[in-house]
Amino acid sequence: MMTLETLTSYVPQKKLKVEREYQRLGLTQNEARVFSRMYELTHCPVEEGSEEEMLLKPCKELFQQVPHIKQEVVLLVYAHTGTISSVWGQNMASSLVRRLQLPNAVAIGTSSNNCVSIFSALSLAKHYLQNALPNSKALIVVGEIADSFELRVVPNVAVIGDAAAAALLSLNGQGPSILAYSIHTYPRYSQGIWLPTNSDAYRDFTANYQLRLQSVIQDVLQQADITIDEISYIIPHNVNILIWRQAAKFMNIPIEKIFLKNISEIAHCFGADMIINLHALKNSGALHSGDKILLISAGVGGLFGASLLLYS
């Protein structure tokens, strides 16, 4: 069974106040008020350096904690939301392998599942490690910079922050066990951020959002043969707080189980939300051995993903 040995995260210190600095986010004043007051997305972290340097920060912190394992890393998966990362003609995953001096690592990137790509990375890591030497490890790196208005805001849904995270996985290590994961895809919404908000497809996506979120959760729970009542914590993607309050009501989940603390402060950081939030929850001291943790995300384009962890 795959285990999550170590995780680290990085969020820029500089944060824009959404309601005050709305023009830098490409918003009108009224839109900013909705995001800030109704969706409770009050701040947006902004990275002033390059994307590559931002991604390296959590990786370097991780290897400072476990400096002896670089030789054992056989795979680096860079999970990103935007199709293009780095500058044209360069490969971000390969650049990270080179900069981190991982002599035995194969570099792979995945972005086809947008903000759910973190779960695609779990699948890639598991399959690769199953055919590697027993002590082999995989490094998942996730995060990016929203360098355009189109990436910085999902209309009527979320403000996007800059951040990065890293996770080290193995098949025989210490740490939380990954019991199950799943991705559900609904191709009708494949236009993603370019899906017109006045279209029938957009209205259908909105109307069925909670039902499809519930479906992928049930899939993961059935794989592990447990019920939602056995879940100790839910680690969400930071789309907005209103949607998670609606989800809690729709699925009859105590809102206290959903880790909402970071949403107002860091907004939605593409696919890095789950690792950043899990890292924050772990550092808070709230987790105990035997806790079952549900990670949930949805991505534009009709993508829903979830993973179940057993904390140890």
Secondary structure, DSSP 8 states (H G I E B T S, - for coil): --EEEEEEEE--S-EEETTTSGGGGT--HHHHHIIIIIS---EEE---S-HHHHHHHHHHHHHHHSGGGGGGEEEEEEE-SSS--SSTT--HHHHHHHHHT-TT-EEEEE-TTGGGHHHHHHHHHHHHHTTS-TT-EEEEEEEE---SHHHHEETTTEEB--EEEEEEEESS-SS-EEEEEEEEE-GGGTTGGGS-TTSHHHHHHHHHHHHHHHHHHHHHHHHHT--GGG--EEEE--S-HHHHHHHHHHHT--GGGB--TTHHHH-B-GGGHHHHHHHHHHHTT---TT-EEEEEEEETTTEEEEEEEE--
